[in-house]
Amino acid sequence: MSSKILVVDDSSIMRKMLVKVFEEAGHTIVGMASSGAEAIKLYKELNPDLVTMDITMRGMDGLTAAREIIAIDSSARVLILSNLDEDKYRDEVDRIGAIGLANKHNPDHILELVGE
């Protein structure tokens, strides 16, 4: 099933890599953001099926942005992506109600969590 996805990462290289992974799997990218604040704004405008959210970004971090998106829309599907120690963030990801946590360099696991 194809999903409309909002990709959020402060690295343009990582955004491009994620877009490629999702498009090759048949998903549609409806928007890209480089900050948590921009992600919240675009979520309200675009109403995506899924948001991929980097944890570490300048200004508002991804966990805070994910928490705000889920507060706006309790049915929001947010997948947290990181290249940091996943175990350190797993409890917080569960607590805020995200659909999961994946290493951003593991596209197979990301697609599995998205529900390719």
MMTF fields as JSON, N, C-alpha, C and O atoms, coordinates in Angstrom:
{
  "mmtfVersion": "1.0.0",
  "mmtfProducer": "UNKNOWN",
  "numBonds": 463,
  "numAtoms": 464,
  "numGroups": 116,
  "numChains": 1,
  "numModels": 1,
  "chainsPerModel": [1],
  "groupsPerChain": [116],
  "chainIdList": ["A"],
  "bondAtomList": [4, 2, 8, 6, 12, 10, 16, 14, 20, 18, 24, 22, 28, 26, 32, 30, 36, 34, 40, 38, 44, 42, 48, 46, 52, 50, 56, 54, 60, 58, 64, 62, 68, 66, 72, 70, 76, 74, 80, 78, 84, 82, 88, 86, 92, 90, 96, 94, 100, 98, 104, 102, 108, 106, 112, 110, 116, 114, 120, 118, 124, 122, 128, 126, 132, 130, 136, 134, 140, 138, 144, 142, 148, 146, 152, 150, 156, 154, 160, 158, 164, 162, 168, 166, 172, 170, 176, 174, 180, 178, 184, 182, 188, 186, 192, 190, 196, 194, 200, 198, 204, 202, 208, 206, 212, 210, 216, 214, 220, 218, 224, 222, 228, 226, 232, 230, 236, 234, 240, 238, 244, 242, 248, 246, 252, 250, 256, 254, 260, 258, 264, 262, 268, 266, 272, 270, 276, 274, 280, 278, 284, 282, 288, 286, 292, 290, 296, 294, 300, 298, 304, 302, 308, 306, 312, 310, 316, 314, 320, 318, 324, 322, 328, 326, 332, 330, 336, 334, 340, 338, 344, 342, 348, 346, 352, 350, 356, 354, 360, 358, 364, 362, 368, 366, 372, 370, 376, 374, 380, 378, 384, 382, 388, 386, 392, 390, 396, 394, 400, 398, 404, 402, 408, 406, 412, 410, 416, 414, 420, 418, 424, 422, 428, 426, 432, 430, 436, 434, 440, 438, 444, 442, 448, 446, 452, 450, 456, 454, 460, 458],
  "bondOrderList": [1, 1, 1, 1, 1, 1, 1, 1, 1, 1, 1, 1, 1, 1, 1, 1, 1, 1, 1, 1, 1, 1, 1, 1, 1, 1, 1, 1, 1, 1, 1, 1, 1, 1, 1, 1, 1, 1, 1, 1, 1, 1, 1, 1, 1, 1, 1, 1, 1, 1, 1, 1, 1, 1, 1, 1, 1, 1, 1, 1, 1, 1, 1, 1, 1, 1, 1, 1, 1, 1, 1, 1, 1, 1, 1, 1, 1, 1, 1, 1, 1, 1, 1, 1, 1, 1, 1, 1, 1, 1, 1, 1, 1, 1, 1, 1, 1, 1, 1, 1, 1, 1, 1, 1, 1, 1, 1, 1, 1, 1, 1, 1, 1, 1, 1],
  "groupList": [{"groupName": "MET", "atomNameList": ["N", "CA", "C", "O"], "elementList": ["N", "C", "C", "O"], "formalChargeList": [0, 0, 0, 0], "bondAtomList": [1, 0, 2, 1, 3, 2], "bondOrderList": [1, 1, 2], "singleLetterCode": "M", "chemCompType": "L-PEPTIDE LINKING"}, {"groupName": "SER", "atomNameList": ["N", "CA", "C", "O"], "elementList": ["N", "C", "C", "O"], "formalChargeList": [0, 0, 0, 0], "bondAtomList": [1, 0, 2, 1, 3, 2], "bondOrderList": [1, 1, 2], "singleLetterCode": "S", "chemCompType": "L-PEPTIDE LINKING"}, {"groupName": "LYS", "atomNameList": ["N", "CA", "C", "O"], "elementList": ["N", "C", "C", "O"], "formalChargeList": [0, 0, 0, 0], "bondAtomList": [1, 0, 2, 1, 3, 2], "bondOrderList": [1, 1, 2], "singleLetterCode": "K", "chemCompType": "L-PEPTIDE LINKING"}, {"groupName": "ILE", "atomNameList": ["N", "CA", "C", "O"], "elementList": ["N", "C", "C", "O"], "formalChargeList": [0, 0, 0, 0], "bondAtomList": [1, 0, 2, 1, 3, 2], "bondOrderList": [1, 1, 2], "singleLetterCode": "I", "chemCompType": "L-PEPTIDE LINKING"}, {"groupName": "LEU", "atomNameList": ["N", "CA", "C", "O"], "elementList": ["N", "C", "C", "O"], "formalChargeList": [0, 0, 0, 0], "bondAtomList": [1, 0, 2, 1, 3, 2], "bondOrderList": [1, 1, 2], "singleLetterCode": "L", "chemCompType": "L-PEPTIDE LINKING"}, {"groupName": "VAL", "atomNameList": ["N", "CA", "C", "O"], "elementList": ["N", "C", "C", "O"], "formalChargeList": [0, 0, 0, 0], "bondAtomList": [1, 0, 2, 1, 3, 2], "bondOrderList": [1, 1, 2], "singleLetterCode": "V", "chemCompType": "L-PEPTIDE LINKING"}, {"groupName": "ASP", "atomNameList": ["N", "CA", "C", "O"], "elementList": ["N", "C", "C", "O"], "formalChargeList": [0, 0, 0, 0], "bondAtomList": [1, 0, 2, 1, 3, 2], "bondOrderList": [1, 1, 2], "singleLetterCode": "D", "chemCompType": "L-PEPTIDE LINKING"}, {"groupName": "ARG", "atomNameList": ["N", "CA", "C", "O"], "elementList": ["N", "C", "C", "O"], "formalChargeList": [0, 0, 0, 0], "bondAtomList": [1, 0, 2, 1, 3, 2], "bondOrderList": [1, 1, 2], "singleLetterCode": "R", "chemCompType": "L-PEPTIDE LINKING"}, {"groupName": "PHE", "atomNameList": ["N", "CA", "C", "O"], "elementList": ["N", "C", "C", "O"], "formalChargeList": [0, 0, 0, 0], "bondAtomList": [1, 0, 2, 1, 3, 2], "bondOrderList": [1, 1, 2], "singleLetterCode": "F", "chemCompType": "L-PEPTIDE LINKING"}, {"groupName": "GLU", "atomNameList": ["N", "CA", "C", "O"], "elementList": ["N", "C", "C", "O"], "formalChargeList": [0, 0, 0, 0], "bondAtomList": [1, 0, 2, 1, 3, 2], "bondOrderList": [1, 1, 2], "singleLetterCode": "E", "chemCompType": "L-PEPTIDE LINKING"}, {"groupName": "ALA", "atomNameList": ["N", "CA", "C", "O"], "elementList": ["N", "C", "C", "O"], "formalChargeList": [0, 0, 0, 0], "bondAtomList": [1, 0, 2, 1, 3, 2], "bondOrderList": [1, 1, 2], "singleLetterCode": "A", "chemCompType": "L-PEPTIDE LINKING"}, {"groupName": "GLY", "atomNameList": ["N", "CA", "C", "O"], "elementList": ["N", "C", "C", "O"], "formalChargeList": [0, 0, 0, 0], "bondAtomList": [1, 0, 2, 1, 3, 2], "bondOrderList": [1, 1, 2], "singleLetterCode": "G", "chemCompType": "PEPTIDE LINKING"}, {"groupName": "HIS", "atomNameList": ["N", "CA", "C", "O"], "elementList": ["N", "C", "C", "O"], "formalChargeList": [0, 0, 0, 0], "bondAtomList": [1, 0, 2, 1, 3, 2], "bondOrderList": [1, 1, 2], "singleLetterCode": "H", "chemCompType": "L-PEPTIDE LINKING"}, {"groupName": "THR", "atomNameList": ["N", "CA", "C", "O"], "elementList": ["N", "C", "C", "O"], "formalChargeList": [0, 0, 0, 0], "bondAtomList": [1, 0, 2, 1, 3, 2], "bondOrderList": [1, 1, 2], "singleLetterCode": "T", "chemCompType": "L-PEPTIDE LINKING"}, {"groupName": "TYR", "atomNameList": ["N", "CA", "C", "O"], "elementList": ["N", "C", "C", "O"], "formalChargeList": [0, 0, 0, 0], "bondAtomList": [1, 0, 2, 1, 3, 2], "bondOrderList": [1, 1, 2], "singleLetterCode": "Y", "chemCompType": "L-PEPTIDE LINKING"}, {"groupName": "ASN", "atomNameList": ["N", "CA", "C", "O"], "elementList": ["N", "C", "C", "O"], "formalChargeList": [0, 0, 0, 0], "bondAtomList": [1, 0, 2, 1, 3, 2], "bondOrderList": [1, 1, 2], "singleLetterCode": "N", "chemCompType": "L-PEPTIDE LINKING"}, {"groupName": "PRO", "atomNameList": ["N", "CA", "C", "O"], "elementList": ["N", "C", "C", "O"], "formalChargeList": [0, 0, 0, 0], "bondAtomList": [1, 0, 2, 1, 3, 2], "bondOrderList": [1, 1, 2], "singleLetterCode": "P", "chemCompType": "L-PEPTIDE LINKING"}],
  "groupTypeList": [0, 1, 1, 2, 3, 4, 5, 5, 6, 6, 1, 1, 3, 0, 7, 2, 0, 4, 5, 2, 5, 8, 9, 9, 10, 11, 12, 13, 3, 5, 11, 0, 10, 1, 1, 11, 10, 9, 10, 3, 2, 4, 14, 2, 9, 4, 15, 16, 6, 4, 5, 13, 0, 6, 3, 13, 0, 7, 11, 0, 6, 11, 4, 13, 10, 10, 7, 9, 3, 3, 10, 3, 6, 1, 1, 10, 7, 5, 4, 3, 4, 1, 15, 4, 6, 9, 6, 2, 14, 7, 6, 9, 5, 6, 7, 3, 11, 10, 3, 11, 4, 10, 15, 2, 12, 15, 16, 6, 12, 3, 4, 9, 4, 5, 11, 9],
  "groupIdList": [1, 2, 3, 4, 5, 6, 7, 8, 9, 10, 11, 12, 13, 14, 15, 16, 17, 18, 19, 20, 21, 22, 23, 24, 25, 26, 27, 28, 29, 30, 31, 32, 33, 34, 35, 36, 37, 38, 39, 40, 41, 42, 43, 44, 45, 46, 47, 48, 49, 50, 51, 52, 53, 54, 55, 56, 57, 58, 59, 60, 61, 62, 63, 64, 65, 66, 67, 68, 69, 70, 71, 72, 73, 74, 75, 76, 77, 78, 79, 80, 81, 82, 83, 84, 85, 86, 87, 88, 89, 90, 91, 92, 93, 94, 95, 96, 97, 98, 99, 100, 101, 102, 103, 104, 105, 106, 107, 108, 109, 110, 111, 112, 113, 114, 115, 116],
  "secStructList": [7, 7, 7, 3, 3, 3, 3, 3, 7, 1, 7, 2, 2, 2, 2, 2, 2, 2, 2, 2, 2, 2, 2, 2, 6, 6, 7, 3, 3, 3, 3, 3, 3, 1, 1, 2, 2, 2, 2, 2, 2, 2, 2, 2, 2, 2, 7, 7, 1, 3, 3, 3, 3, 3, 1, 7, 7, 1, 1, 1, 7, 2, 2, 2, 2, 2, 2, 2, 2, 2, 2, 2, 7, 6, 6, 7, 7, 3, 3, 3, 3, 3, 1, 1, 7, 2, 2, 2, 2, 2, 2, 2, 2, 2, 2, 2, 6, 7, 1, 3, 3, 3, 3, 6, 6, 7, 2, 2, 2, 2, 2, 2, 2, 2, 6, 7],
  "xCoordList": [0.838, 0.0, 0.884, 1.815, 0.585, 1.363, 0.948, -0.237, 1.942, 1.693, 2.17, 3.124, 1.483, 1.944, 2.842, 2.402, 4.109, 5.102, 5.696, 6.0, 5.851, 6.579, 7.918, 7.96, 9.009, 10.358, 10.969, 11.038, 11.413, 11.975, 13.384, 13.573, 14.363, 15.763, 16.517, 16.269, 17.435, 18.177, 19.287, 19.891, 19.564, 20.577, 19.904, 19.074, 20.27, 19.678, 20.069, 19.284, 21.262, 21.7, 20.82, 20.406, 20.532, 19.685, 18.262, 17.631, 17.736, 16.387, 16.324, 15.383, 17.332, 17.358, 17.437, 16.784, 18.233, 18.355, 17.021, 16.611, 16.353, 15.07, 14.005, 13.204, 13.998, 13.06, 13.258, 12.285, 14.484, 14.785, 14.275, 13.645, 14.548, 14.098, 12.577, 12.054, 11.867, 10.411, 9.815, 8.887, 10.342, 9.801, 10.031, 9.157, 11.194, 11.463, 10.528, 10.274, 10.016, 9.08, 7.629, 6.71, 7.416, 6.081, 5.339, 4.149, 6.013, 5.38, 5.51, 6.333, 4.697, 4.705, 5.221, 4.742, 6.188, 6.704, 5.873, 5.871, 5.166, 4.32, 5.02, 4.565, 6.139, 6.867, 8.141, 8.335, 9.008, 10.259, 10.458, 10.127, 11.01, 11.283, 12.67, 13.157, 13.299, 14.643, 14.672, 15.743, 13.493, 13.432, 12.119, 11.162, 12.099, 10.887, 9.736, 8.602, 10.019, 8.971, 8.384, 7.17, 9.24, 8.771, 7.937, 6.955, 8.324, 7.586, 6.16, 5.219, 5.998, 4.662, 3.803, 2.642, 4.371, 3.648, 3.214, 2.059, 4.148, 3.82, 2.842, 2.009, 2.939, 1.98, 0.561, -0.334, 0.355, -0.973, -1.458, -2.643, -0.544, -0.917, -1.134, -2.055, -0.289, -0.245, -1.001, -1.365, -1.24, -1.933, -1.373, -2.112, -0.078, 0.52, 0.06, -0.43, 0.225, -0.072, 1.002, 0.742, 2.218, 3.358, 4.361, 4.544, 5.01, 6.109, 7.336, 7.281, 8.45, 9.714, 10.425, 10.553, 10.889, 11.397, 12.786, 12.97, 13.759, 15.106, 15.047, 14.271, 15.869, 15.865, 16.616, 16.083, 17.851, 18.685, 18.635, 19.124, 18.027, 17.966, 18.128, 17.815, 18.622, 18.746, 17.368, 16.376, 17.328, 16.043, 15.229, 15.656, 14.075, 13.201, 13.661, 13.735, 13.97, 14.413, 13.225, 12.067, 13.535, 12.509, 11.543, 10.366, 12.014, 11.107, 10.07, 8.899, 10.495, 9.566, 8.565, 7.367, 9.049, 8.16, 7.175, 5.993, 7.654, 6.765, 5.685, 4.517, 6.077, 5.128, 4.045, 2.865, 4.451, 3.481, 2.548, 1.351, 3.112, 2.277, 1.237, 0.07, 1.658, 0.737, -0.301, -1.43, 0.066, -0.9, -1.945, -3.108, -1.532, -2.449, -3.39, -4.581, -2.827, -3.58, -3.196, -2.127, -4.057, -3.731, -3.572, -3.022, -4.045, -3.881, -2.641, -2.405, -1.858, -0.649, 0.312, 0.495, 0.918, 1.922, 3.278, 3.57, 4.107, 5.429, 6.456, 6.392, 7.4, 8.503, 9.758, 10.176, 10.355, 11.56, 12.779, 12.934, 13.64, 14.859, 16.071, 16.068, 17.103, 18.315, 19.507, 19.352, 20.689, 21.897, 22.625, 23.792, 21.907, 22.446, 22.088, 21.473, 22.462, 22.165, 20.648, 20.032, 20.063, 18.617, 18.07, 17.001, 18.767, 18.264, 18.055, 17.152, 18.887, 18.803, 17.456, 16.966, 16.858, 15.641, 14.378, 13.274, 14.525, 13.382, 12.216, 11.066, 12.492, 11.413, 10.676, 9.448, 11.429, 10.805, 9.955, 8.87, 10.438, 9.681, 8.359, 7.313, 8.407, 7.182, 6.254, 5.042, 6.818, 6.029, 5.266, 4.123, 5.876, 5.183, 4.183, 3.378, 4.229, 3.25, 3.669, 2.824, 4.97, 5.455, 5.313, 5.226, 5.291, 5.104, 6.366, 6.312, 7.505, 8.74, 9.962, 9.88, 11.1, 12.406, 13.288, 13.355, 13.969, 14.839, 16.109, 16.129, 17.165, 18.409, 18.196, 17.754, 18.513, 18.242, 19.085, 18.832, 20.083, 20.913, 20.485, 21.225, 19.293, 18.766, 17.428, 16.371, 17.471, 16.232, 15.259, 14.047, 15.752, 14.841, 13.986, 12.782, 14.602, 13.858, 12.887, 11.766, 13.308, 12.425, 11.187, 10.068, 11.376, 10.236, 9.354, 8.135, 9.959, 9.182, 8.26, 7.09, 8.784, 7.98, 6.912, 5.83, 7.231, 6.255, 5.108, 3.978, 5.405, 4.385, 4.34, 3.279, 5.537, 5.695, 4.708, 4.685],
  "yCoordList": [-1.183, 0.0, 1.248, 1.367, 2.139, 3.373, 4.387, 4.566, 5.041, 6.061, 7.42, 7.521, 8.473, 9.844, 10.184, 10.15, 10.515, 10.659, 12.06, 12.661, 12.56, 13.792, 13.385, 12.744, 13.749, 13.394, 14.586, 15.691, 14.344, 15.411, 15.016, 14.042, 15.785, 15.562, 16.845, 17.481, 17.232, 18.467, 18.286, 19.27, 17.066, 16.799, 16.631, 15.741, 17.492, 17.374, 16.054, 15.48, 15.575, 14.283, 13.159, 12.286, 13.176, 12.135, 12.234, 11.207, 13.449, 13.598, 12.977, 12.251, 13.264, 12.708, 11.195, 10.535, 10.627, 9.179, 8.551, 7.538, 9.147, 8.615, 8.733, 7.818, 9.843, 10.015, 8.905, 8.318, 8.616, 7.561, 6.206, 5.463, 5.887, 4.613, 4.499, 3.473, 5.547, 5.499, 5.477, 4.713, 6.307, 6.332, 5.007, 4.535, 4.403, 3.101, 2.019, 1.024, 2.209, 1.249, 1.585, 0.9, 2.64, 2.981, 4.003, 4.227, 4.627, 5.644, 7.023, 7.216, 7.969, 9.328, 10.28, 10.264, 11.1, 12.116, 13.376, 13.954, 13.797, 14.984, 16.233, 17.348, 16.053, 17.206, 16.802, 15.647, 17.799, 17.601, 18.803, 19.934, 18.533, 19.595, 19.378, 18.251, 20.48, 20.397, 20.76, 20.842, 20.978, 21.314, 20.813, 20.527, 20.714, 20.285, 21.251, 20.833, 22.535, 23.544, 23.489, 23.588, 23.333, 23.225, 21.953, 21.958, 20.879, 19.618, 19.776, 19.282, 20.457, 20.672, 21.489, 21.156, 22.55, 23.401, 22.589, 22.661, 21.815, 21.027, 19.896, 19.549, 19.324, 18.271, 18.822, 18.182, 19.998, 20.617, 20.902, 20.746, 21.321, 21.674, 20.456, 20.438, 19.434, 18.324, 17.074, 16.249, 16.925, 15.757, 14.439, 13.67, 14.181, 12.955, 11.714, 11.808, 10.553, 9.283, 8.938, 8.241, 9.438, 9.091, 10.234, 10.928, 10.415, 11.37, 10.584, 9.843, 10.742, 10.204, 11.38, 12.451, 11.166, 12.272, 11.964, 11.019, 12.771, 12.687, 13.159, 14.054, 12.557, 12.967, 14.275, 15.218, 14.332, 15.497, 16.53, 16.309, 17.662, 18.786, 20.053, 20.084, 21.104, 22.396, 22.941, 22.632, 23.741, 24.3, 23.217, 22.653, 22.926, 21.901, 20.523, 20.263, 19.641, 18.295, 17.451, 17.826, 16.324, 15.479, 14.867, 14.694, 14.532, 13.964, 14.988, 14.652, 16.226, 17.294, 17.539, 17.675, 17.595, 17.81, 16.653, 16.874, 15.429, 14.265, 14.325, 14.048, 14.686, 14.813, 15.843, 15.621, 16.97, 18.017, 17.571, 17.855, 16.871, 16.374, 15.389, 15.45, 14.482, 13.489, 14.162, 13.683, 15.26, 16.011, 16.68, 16.794, 17.121, 17.746, 16.706, 16.958, 15.517, 14.45, 13.121, 12.579, 12.604, 11.373, 10.164, 9.146, 10.258, 9.138, 9.302, 8.49, 10.344, 10.581, 9.399, 8.848, 9.025, 7.958, 8.621, 9.169, 8.567, 9.174, 8.081, 7.364, 7.963, 7.011, 7.807, 8.657, 7.533, 8.235, 7.551, 6.333, 8.36, 7.839, 8.469, 9.654, 7.663, 8.164, 7.333, 6.189, 7.909, 7.113, 7.035, 6.651, 7.408, 7.37, 6.046, 5.185, 5.883, 4.681, 4.556, 5.309, 3.602, 3.461, 3.119, 3.607, 2.298, 1.897, 3.088, 3.082, 4.102, 5.295, 6.011, 6.64, 5.917, 6.658, 5.8, 6.336, 4.483, 3.592, 3.874, 3.928, 4.052, 4.313, 5.605, 5.66, 6.648, 7.931, 7.825, 8.403, 7.097, 6.903, 6.198, 6.582, 5.173, 4.466, 5.389, 5.379, 6.181, 7.071, 8.123, 8.442, 8.657, 9.701, 9.136, 9.882, 7.822, 7.198, 7.101, 6.947, 7.19, 7.004, 5.527, 4.66, 5.249, 3.862, 3.033, 1.805, 3.69, 2.938, 3.818, 5.03, 3.157, 3.795, 2.926, 1.711, 3.551, 2.801, 3.583, 4.813, 2.848, 3.473, 3.971, 3.219, 5.239, 5.825, 5.222, 5.478, 4.424, 3.765, 2.317, 1.542, 1.953, 0.604, 0.679, 0.568, 0.869, 1.072, -0.101, 0.11, -1.318, -2.467, -2.386, -2.637, -2.036, -1.917, -0.74, -0.832, 0.354, 1.52, 1.132, 1.435, 0.462, 0.068, -0.939, -0.934, -1.802, -2.757, -2.032, -2.391, -1.02, -0.265, 0.59, 0.804, 1.074, 1.866, 0.996, 1.462, -0.273, -1.201, -1.24, -1.153, -1.375, -1.409, -2.308, -2.468],
  "zCoordList": [0.0, 0.0, 0.0, 0.797, -0.875, -1.009, 0.057, 0.337, 0.64, 1.652, 1.168, 0.397, 1.636, 1.417, 2.6, 3.749, 2.316, 3.379, 3.419, 2.388, 4.641, 4.921, 5.518, 6.568, 4.86, 5.304, 6.038, 5.5, 7.283, 8.108, 8.543, 9.272, 8.087, 8.468, 8.163, 7.139, 9.042, 8.798, 7.767, 7.342, 7.361, 6.335, 4.971, 4.787, 4.018, 2.678, 2.021, 1.266, 2.297, 1.742, 2.266, 1.504, 3.568, 4.155, 3.636, 3.387, 3.467, 2.908, 1.518, 1.197, 0.695, -0.663, -0.645, -1.453, 0.271, 0.366, 0.773, 0.207, 1.742, 2.187, 1.095, 0.906, 0.388, -0.72, -1.738, -2.209, -2.077, -3.049, -2.553, -3.306, -1.291, -0.715, -0.803, -1.239, -0.39, -0.382, -1.786, -2.054, -2.683, -4.044, -4.755, -5.483, -4.554, -5.177, -4.639, -5.319, -3.419, -2.825, -3.174, -2.723, -3.977, -4.438, -3.604, -3.823, -2.653, -1.826, -2.483, -3.377, -2.035, -2.562, -1.491, -0.357, -1.847, -0.93, -1.142, -2.229, -0.094, -0.219, 0.283, 0.028, 1.005, 1.5, 2.21, 2.589, 2.377, 3.107, 4.013, 3.658, 5.199, 6.163, 6.743, 6.824, 7.148, 7.722, 9.201, 9.802, 9.79, 11.213, 11.803, 11.083, 13.121, 13.798, 13.603, 13.369, 13.698, 13.53, 12.118, 11.941, 11.131, 9.746, 9.56, 8.818, 10.225, 10.136, 10.648, 10.027, 11.767, 12.331, 11.376, 11.137, 10.835, 9.882, 8.658, 8.239, 8.085, 6.897, 7.208, 6.371, 8.397, 8.762, 8.703, 8.15, 9.267, 9.269, 7.848, 7.553, 6.966, 5.592, 4.706, 3.89, 4.86, 3.906, 4.343, 3.505, 5.645, 6.181, 5.61, 4.996, 5.811, 5.268, 6.03, 7.156, 5.403, 6.06, 7.084, 8.065, 6.841, 7.678, 7.683, 6.683, 8.838, 8.959, 9.396, 10.378, 8.671, 9.173, 9.826, 9.233, 11.063, 11.864, 12.406, 13.173, 11.998, 12.562, 14.01, 14.343, 14.871, 16.279, 16.482, 17.066, 16.001, 16.312, 15.194, 14.087, 15.523, 14.592, 15.404, 16.594, 14.752, 15.431, 15.779, 15.12, 16.805, 17.223, 17.9, 18.908, 17.36, 17.925, 17.458, 16.257, 18.41, 18.031, 17.561, 17.743, 16.963, 16.367, 17.359, 17.042, 18.566, 19.565, 20.005, 20.185, 20.176, 20.55, 19.422, 19.672, 18.189, 17.045, 16.901, 16.639, 17.069, 16.978, 18.048, 17.777, 19.259, 20.362, 20.02, 20.291, 19.423, 19.066, 17.933, 17.957, 16.943, 15.835, 16.361, 15.974, 17.243, 17.79, 18.7, 18.801, 19.358, 20.168, 19.279, 19.664, 18.092, 17.128, 16.535, 16.352, 16.234, 15.565, 16.203, 15.921, 17.053, 17.787, 16.88, 17.3, 15.642, 14.706, 13.818, 12.923, 14.065, 13.258, 13.392, 14.477, 12.27, 12.253, 12.064, 11.001, 13.106, 13.069, 13.316, 14.314, 12.396, 12.521, 12.837, 12.051, 13.981, 14.408, 13.794, 13.876, 13.179, 12.564, 13.225, 13.559, 13.409, 14.024, 13.58, 13.152, 13.684, 13.505, 14.844, 14.915, 15.9, 17.26, 17.916, 17.287, 19.154, 19.928, 20.095, 20.85, 19.387, 19.402, 20.78, 21.147, 21.551, 22.861, 23.786, 24.622, 23.634, 24.477, 24.303, 25.241, 23.109, 22.794, 22.748, 22.658, 22.807, 22.595, 23.563, 23.128, 24.85, 25.816, 25.501, 25.576, 25.146, 24.822, 23.558, 23.49, 22.566, 21.322, 21.625, 21.101, 22.466, 22.86, 23.639, 23.428, 24.532, 25.399, 24.58, 24.908, 23.536, 22.768, 21.761, 21.202, 21.526, 20.639, 19.186, 18.304, 18.928, 17.556, 17.171, 18.041, 15.871, 15.429, 15.559, 15.487, 15.749, 15.927, 15.814, 15.619, 15.944, 15.874, 15.001, 15.188, 14.042, 13.144, 12.873, 12.928, 12.58, 12.15, 10.726, 9.858, 10.491, 9.172, 8.062, 6.885, 8.421, 7.409, 7.169, 6.564, 7.642, 7.454, 6.715, 7.335, 5.385, 4.629, 4.707, 4.657, 4.828, 4.916, 6.176, 6.127, 7.306, 8.557, 8.494, 8.994, 7.89, 7.738, 6.95, 7.363, 5.815, 4.983, 5.695, 5.52, 6.497, 7.272, 8.253, 8.392, 8.926, 9.885, 9.207, 9.755, 8.009, 7.242, 6.782, 6.633, 6.556, 6.084, 4.574, 3.956, 3.99, 2.539, 1.933, 0.712]
}
